[in-house]
Amino acid sequence: MIGFHLSLAILIIISAFILFLICYLFFDKADASDLSKIPEKNFLDSVAFGRNIELLKIAQSESQNKRDFIAKMSQMVLLNLLLPILAANLGYIFGSNKNKD
């Protein structure tokens, strides 16, 4: 019975973590769209244009780094930590039930 409650608790933790990731990715507003607005003037001097391009590249690389970090942390927590614990616990539950029969 303890193994069942532990498995249920691990499943709840996994579900909460996945729900947190979905909410975080859905409500995250970090993108480069606010930096890429076209100015109202019809011309830009080369210095301002170069500065805008550099800002856009920096924002895109920051966004890519953020996505990579979230993917790596999610993989580490879910695949390397919680799922092996759940698999071991379920193996214990089914193994101990088989011995009782």
C-alpha positions as CSV (number, residue, x, y, z in Angstrom):
1,M,0.0,0.0,0.0
2,I,2.9,2.4,0.8
3,G,4.3,1.7,-2.7
4,F,1.0,2.6,-4.3
5,H,0.8,5.9,-2.4
6,L,4.5,6.7,-3.3
7,S,3.7,6.0,-7.0
8,L,0.7,8.2,-6.8
9,A,2.7,11.0,-5.2
10,I,5.4,10.7,-7.9
11,L,2.8,10.8,-10.6
12,I,1.3,14.0,-9.1
13,I,4.8,15.6,-9.0
14,I,5.4,14.7,-12.6
15,S,2.0,16.1,-13.6
16,A,2.5,19.3,-11.7
17,F,5.9,19.7,-13.3
18,I,4.6,19.2,-16.8
19,L,1.7,21.6,-16.0
20,F,4.2,24.2,-14.7
21,L,6.2,23.9,-17.9
22,I,3.2,24.3,-20.1
23,C,2.0,27.4,-18.2
24,Y,5.5,28.8,-18.2
25,L,6.0,28.4,-21.9
26,F,2.4,29.6,-22.7
27,F,2.7,32.8,-20.6
28,D,6.3,33.6,-21.3
29,K,6.6,36.8,-23.3
30,A,10.3,36.8,-24.0
31,D,10.7,37.2,-27.7
32,A,12.3,39.7,-30.0
33,S,9.2,41.0,-31.6
34,D,9.3,44.3,-29.6
35,L,12.8,45.0,-30.9
36,S,12.0,44.4,-34.5
37,K,9.5,47.2,-34.9
38,I,10.0,49.3,-38.0
39,P,10.6,52.9,-37.2
40,E,8.2,55.6,-38.5
41,K,11.0,57.2,-40.5
42,N,11.5,56.0,-44.1
43,F,15.3,56.0,-43.7
44,L,17.8,54.9,-41.1
45,D,21.4,55.8,-41.0
46,S,23.8,52.9,-41.1
47,V,24.8,53.2,-37.4
48,A,21.2,52.9,-36.2
49,F,20.4,50.1,-38.6
50,G,23.5,48.2,-37.5
51,R,22.6,48.7,-33.8
52,N,19.0,47.4,-34.4
53,I,20.4,44.3,-36.2
54,E,22.8,43.6,-33.3
55,L,20.0,44.0,-30.8
56,L,17.8,41.6,-32.8
57,K,20.6,39.0,-33.0
58,I,21.2,39.3,-29.2
59,A,17.5,38.9,-28.5
60,Q,17.3,35.9,-30.7
61,S,20.3,34.2,-29.2
62,E,19.0,34.9,-25.7
63,S,15.6,33.3,-26.7
64,Q,17.4,30.3,-28.1
65,N,19.5,29.9,-25.0
66,K,16.4,30.1,-22.8
67,R,14.7,27.4,-24.8
68,D,17.7,25.2,-24.6
69,F,18.0,25.7,-20.9
70,I,14.3,24.8,-20.3
71,A,14.6,21.7,-22.5
72,K,17.7,20.5,-20.7
73,M,16.3,21.1,-17.2
74,S,13.0,19.4,-18.1
75,Q,14.9,16.4,-19.5
76,M,17.1,16.2,-16.4
77,V,14.2,16.4,-14.0
78,L,11.7,14.3,-15.8
79,L,13.7,11.7,-17.7
80,N,16.7,11.3,-15.4
81,L,15.1,11.8,-12.0
82,L,11.3,11.2,-11.7
83,L,10.6,8.6,-14.3
84,P,13.3,6.1,-13.1
85,I,12.0,6.5,-9.6
86,L,8.5,5.8,-10.8
87,A,9.6,2.8,-12.8
88,A,11.5,1.4,-9.9
89,N,8.6,1.9,-7.6
90,L,6.1,0.3,-10.0
91,G,8.5,-2.6,-10.4
92,Y,8.5,-3.0,-6.7
93,I,4.7,-2.9,-6.5
94,F,4.2,-5.5,-9.2
95,G,7.0,-7.7,-8.0
96,S,5.8,-7.8,-4.5
97,N,2.2,-8.5,-5.6
98,K,3.4,-11.4,-7.7
99,N,5.2,-13.0,-4.8
100,K,2.1,-12.8,-2.6
101,D,0.1,-14.8,-5.1
